[in-house]
């Protein structure tokens, strides 16, 4: 399955995967408005074993099949172990 990935210029580390190029009408109006302008960053071929940085390819594919889009938001700091202050001043 082919996907088109866009980044939000209003919200850091927020990306939208679309099943069709520039199919922004698939995204609910309130979500579209909150994201601001979307800039294309990647075209990717998805398959169940594909590794993605912050999403499970099977979940992205399921969302693209059912809704036509997948919204990837940044992890909450309390769930991301790399945001913890380890007391080092490098």
C-alpha positions in Angstrom: 0.0 0.0 0.0 1.3 3.4 -1.0 1.0 6.3 1.5 1.7 10.0 1.3 3.1 11.7 4.4 2.7 15.4 5.3 4.0 17.3 8.2 2.0 20.0 10.1 3.6 23.4 10.0 1.7 24.4 13.1 2.2 21.4 15.4 5.7 20.1 15.9 6.4 16.4 15.2 2.8 15.9 13.9 2.4 14.0 10.6 -0.6 12.9 8.5 -0.4 9.8 6.3 -2.9 9.8 3.4 -4.0 7.0 1.2 -4.1 9.4 -1.8 -2.0 12.4 -2.7 -3.4 15.6 -1.4 -6.6 13.9 -0.2 -7.0 16.5 2.6 -10.8 16.2 2.4 -10.5 12.8 4.2 -9.3 14.6 7.4 -12.1 16.0 9.6 -12.4 19.8 9.3 -11.6 20.4 13.0 -8.4 18.3 12.7 -7.4 20.0 9.4 -7.8 23.4 11.0 -5.8 22.5 14.1 -2.9 21.2 11.9 -2.6 24.3 9.8 -0.8 24.0 6.5 0.5 20.6 5.6 3.8 20.1 3.7 4.6 16.9 1.9 7.7 15.1 3.3 7.6 11.5 2.1 6.0 8.9 -0.1 6.3 5.4 1.4 5.3 1.9 0.5 3.7 0.2 3.5 3.4 -3.5 4.3 2.8 -5.3 7.6 6.5 -5.8 8.4 7.6 -2.2 7.5 9.3 -0.4 10.3 8.2 3.2 10.9 9.7 5.6 13.4 6.7 6.2 15.6 3.8 4.1 14.2 3.0 0.5 13.6 2.6 0.0 9.8 -0.3 -2.4 10.2 -2.2 0.2 12.2 -1.4 2.9 9.7 -2.6 0.6 6.9 -5.8 -0.2 8.7 -6.5 3.5 9.3 -5.8 4.3 5.6 -8.2 1.6 4.5 -11.0 2.6 6.8 -10.6 6.4 7.0 -8.2 7.4 4.3 -5.8 9.0 6.8 -3.7 8.3 9.8 -2.6 11.1 12.3 0.7 10.6 14.0 1.2 12.9 17.0 4.3 13.2 19.2 4.6 10.9 22.2 3.5 12.3 25.6 6.7 13.1 27.6 5.6 11.0 30.5 5.6 8.0 28.1 8.9 8.7 26.3 11.9 7.5 28.4 14.3 9.7 26.4 12.7 12.9 27.7 13.7 12.1 31.3 16.4 14.3 32.9 19.2 11.9 33.9 21.2 14.7 35.6 24.0 14.8 33.1 25.3 18.1 31.8 27.0 17.0 28.6 
